């Protein structure tokens, strides 16, 4: 869902070459990034190489991570029977309100 929120292709499992290493996990292609972002779901690690912004705009990764956190929070709240509303704030932040009932 995080990829779809950002109009990115769905991740595919595979091995990606970063500048000086190879990493296996779910590969995500961010706009204008030289190397894929690799999400290792077993460990929770996110591997990438953007050479301090020279090979990829950090804001694209930040937006993806924010979208993932938002979707994960909504999913977990709904699994527990809570309702969730989402609001995007003027600065781009996302505010989630979880209704836990009476």
N, C-alpha and C positions, 0 to 999 in steps of 0.2 A: 504494500500500500504506500509506503514512503516513496518508492520510485514513481508510482503513478501520480502521487500528489505533485511531484516535481517534473512530470512529463518526461520521465526517463524510461528507457527500456527495462523490462523485468530483469532481475539478476539471473545469471546462469552460473552453475557450479563448474569450477575449473581451476587451472593454475595460471597465474599471471606473472609475468616478468616485471619486476620493478627495476629501478636503476641498477642496484647491485645485489638483488636477491630474487628468488621465486617464492610465491606464496599461494597456497591453495585455500579456496573458500568460495563464497558467492561473489562474483565479479560484477561491479557496477561501473558503467562508463559515465563520467560526468562531462558536461560540455567543455570542450577545449582543454581537457586534461591530457597530458602525454601518456600517463599510465592509469590503468583501472584502479578503483578502490576495491579492496578485498575484505569482505566481512567473514570472519571466522566464527560461526555461530557456536561451536563447541566451547571456545575459550572466551568469547565476547570481545575479541580483539578486532580492531579495524586497521588494516595495513594500507599504506599509501605512500607515494613519493611525489610531492609537488615542488620540491627544491625551494622551500620557503616562499612559495607563491609564484616562482618563475615558470613552473611546468603545470600550473593549475591554480585557479582562483579559489582561495580558502573559503570564500563565502558560499561556493557551491556545496562543499562538504558540510559546512555548518548548517546550511538549509536542509540537507539530506538528514543529518543527525537530529535536527529539531523535528522534522517530519516523522522520523522513526519513533522518537520519544513520545510524540503526540499520539500516534497510532497505537503504540504499545500500551500507553496509559488508558486510552479509550477502550481497547480490547479487554484489558484486565478488569476495568471497572464494570463493563457490561457483563463479563463472565460472572461477576459477583452479584448481578442483578441491579446494579445502579444505573441511573441515566446520566448521560454526559452531554454537555453543550460546549461548543467551541466558539471562541471569538478571536479574530486576528486584530491585534492592537495596531495603532498607527506606526509604531516603530518596527513592526514585523514580528514582534513577540506573539506567542499564542497563549491565550488564557483558557484553561479548561475548568469548567464547573461541574462537580460531581454531586449528584443528588442522592443521598443515602437513605432517604425516607424518614418517616416519623418514628 
